[in-house]
Each structure stands twice: as C-alpha cells, then as structure tokens.
Amino acid sequence: MAHRKRASSIRSPGRSVGSAKQKTKQESRKLTRSLLHLPSRIHEYITSFPSSVRYVAAVLGSLVLSAAMYSGTSSITVGDLATVCRDSQNGWEAGALIAWRAVLLGISWVLGFDGQDIAEFALLTHFPIYSLLATFYQIRPTTVLLALSIDIAALTLPFVLLRGLNSVHTLRSPRSKTVSNRMILKDPLIAIYTSAAATALYSVALYLSYATWLPVHLVTYFDEIPDISAVHTGPAALPGLFLKFIFNGYAIYDLLFVSSIGYAEDEKETVDPVHGEYLITSLYKRTWGRLSRKWKILIIRTIALALTTLLNTVIQLTSSIRGVSVEGSAGWGALWAVTACLIGVLFAWIEAAPKA
C-alpha cells in the first residue's frame, strides 16, 4: 500500500503538467480562432452602417488617401509631371475634380462593385491618361506607374474596407453556391483565351488609330505634345501593344464577363400596366424586360465603363495637361470608350454561344 501511494504521488506532478499543457493548447487554439474571425467581425460591424454613410466615408477616405500618397511620393512624381501639367488650377477646377471623384465612386457604388471590381474599373478608366503621358509626353515609366498605382489604390482601398467581395470573386465560400456557370469561371483556359481576345482588341484598335486618324488629331488638338513618333512604328508596334494591354485585357474580362456570366438566370420580370401606360409597358416588356439579369449586367457595366472612360479622360486631361483641348481629349477618350464597347459585344457573343 505504501508503495502504491508513493507511486501515485510520483505520477501526479506529471499528470498536472500534462493537463496544464493541454489547457494551454486549447487556449491558444481559441485565441487563433478569434484572431482568424476578427477581420470578418470587423467587416460585419462596418457593413452594419447605412449604405449612404459608408459611401460618404469611401469618398472622404479616397480623397485623403490620394492626397497623402501623392504628398509622400512628390519627390518622384512632381518633377516629371510638372513639365506637362498646367501651372495652376483655380478653385472651380479643383472643386470639379473632387466632385468628379465623388461621381466616379458613386457610379461604382450604385452598380454594386466590390474591391476587385473598383480596382479594375480604376485601371481601365485611368489607363488612357497615363498611356498618353508615357507614349507622347516622354514621362518616365516609373512615374507613370506610380501615379497610376496611387489613383487605383485611392479608389480601391475604401471599397475593400467598406464592402465585401461579391460571390463571383469568392467561389470557395459557401455563399458562392448561387453563382451560375461555376465551371466556366473556374476554367483557367477560358480566362486566358477571353482575356487574350480582349487584349488583342485593345492592341488592334490602337494600332489602327495610329495608322489612320490619330496622328492628325494629336497634332491638331494637342498644342504642346512633344513627340508623336510612336504612331509611325507600323506593324512592329503590335507585339509591344499586346504586352502593354495584358492587364487591361484581364481587368475588362473580370469586370464585364465574369461579373455577368456568374449571376444566375432570374425569372422574367413582370410589370403591371397602369392606365395610359400600356404602350410604355409593352415596349419595356418587348425590349429591356425580356433580357435576363446577366445580359442587363453586361450591358449596364459596358455602357458605364465606356462613358466613364470618356468623361474621365476629358475631365482629367483638359484640366491638368497644358495645351490639351476638349476636342483632343474627347477624341482620345472616345478611342478607348469605343474599344470597351467592342469588347463588351465580343463578350456578349461568347456568352451567347451554345454550351456543349
């Protein structure tokens, strides 16, 4: 008996140490789980605020981020951009640029863009401006890339914080079960081929413009443009243009194609006519009302992208770059807007193709 008591007394410290280690492991696991769930809880708290409050926060956050990042990188960007930018802006022009940023974010907010959508939207709508500066105004590529990155980040980061990802961008989450055509969205070859087709359209559209109307347009409406030799490179420019537009091709593929084809087909919308409105109701039901949700999303996003690209190019170039007229910026912006519409038509043709 004494021997058993002595043995049990010897084993008891080991048991207590083992149980302490087990408790420590359990506590560490609980802490890890809580830390992993912390971002989602923070996001749930943020999204609990009214949509109007979050939109105002997105606008203010975007303005603050843009000012802070441009101030922090002024030693890199100011020297190059000062050679082409207008000497000063009056209060009306500065206010118009701020209002336009609010409109740009408002369009993205109303259309239901998430952080990934707005990043692609910002790239596609701002790329024409920086492409012009890099190609014809001899601005260093590092400066152009930095300024473009700042514009994209200033628009994207508030959306990342204030809005969650849409279902088409979270195919591994449980809520993505409502997404249709999941096999298409998960197929890397479809993504590569579709993005490459969009990239090729961008390249061919710009090349054809170089070979036809663009040289005269640049000389006529861009008074202080220093160099237009890029428009005379001929077919040799096509490979370089294709490489230049790779990111644009994928961005417009995801913004238009993925976001439209990923939504499930909904039931036909029913509209009850009111007395005196039978003609309007009939026209609506025969046209827009007959379209499924994916077609409506594709059409609305394509039109929004084209119009926003055109307006953003006109507003930014006319108010910021010396010697650029409204006609000049409108022609340059129209090139990109029309190309976006052609890519939208291409995606519509792909989506309408019969599935095997």
ABEGO torsion letter per residue (X at the ends): XAAAAAAAAAAAAAAAAAAAAAAAAAAAAAAAAAAAAAAAAAAAAAAABBAAAAAAAAAAAAAAAAAAAAAAAAAAAAAAAAAABBABBBAAAAAAAAAAAAAAAAAAAAAGBBAAAAAAAAAAAAAAAAAAAAAAAGBBAAAAAAAAAAAAAAAAAAAAAABBBBAAABAABAAAAABBGAAAAABAAAAAAAAAAAAAAAAAAAAAAAABAAAAAAAAABAABABAAAAAAEAAAAAAAAAAAAAAAAAAAAAAAAAAAABBBBBBBBBBBBBGAAAAAAAAAABAAABBAAAAAAAAAAAAAAAAAAAAAAAAAAAABBGBBAAAAAAAAAAAAAAAAAAAAAAAAAAABBBX
